[in-house]
């Protein structure tokens, strides 16, 4: 919901360390893969109830997710990098609720399943629109540095990180927070469906007239 507002500040903060990494020859893809590897550690940590350590892994993953793009803007972006970044992000997002489900299946399994299903809705609507937008040559003016068309919504990157922080700090309340965030994700999916229906429907009519 507020990613477009905070992205300029994020770019300014990450540019200095990105310059250092670029000078050292660290590639954006290496940062993406390293960040994903760290993020995967959150799964066993959450499963064994190490919520503080899991939070550190989650935050490091998100930091590296920003750094890979910052380095790419210096060294030159690639289509492979954009693909790798978004593909691994969606897997990582699902691993966090799965970790909570494994840690306490009796109370967390159902809300985790509902949340993962909600993530599928936000992810699929996001990627489906991006795929069609790329074919039509569309660009998202609010997110000019993104590797693919970035369709906003109620639950974007910032809100998801905030949610992960909250559930790691208050793991006993995971079911309640998971259901609340799942509803927010469902609303995001519905609004993206509506945006796609209107935007792409208009494009179809325009192409017919032409």
Number of C-alpha atoms within 10 A of each C-alpha: 13 14 17 16 11 10 16 12 10 14 17 10 13 18 18 12 13 24 17 12 19 17 13 9 11 15 16 29 19 13 22 25 18 17 27 23 15 20 27 21 20 27 26 18 20 26 20 15 18 15 21 15 15 27 22 17 22 26 18 17 26 20 14 22 22 21 25 27 27 27 27 18 18 15 17 10 18 14 10 10 19 19 12 14 23 17 13 17 19 15 14 23 19 18 20 27 26 23 26 29 23 18 20 15 15 9 15 23 19 15 22 26 18 18 25 21 16 23 23 17 20 27 18 15 20 22 17 13 21 20 13 14 20 12 8 11 9 12 15 15 11 15 18 12 17 14 17 22 23 21 18 20 21 17 23 18 16 16 16 14 15 10 18 23 19 15 21 23 14 12 17 13 14 23 21 13 19 24 18 15 20 24 15 18 26 21 18 24 24 16 17 23 18 12 17 20 13 11 13 16 11 11 13 10 10 10 8 7 7 5
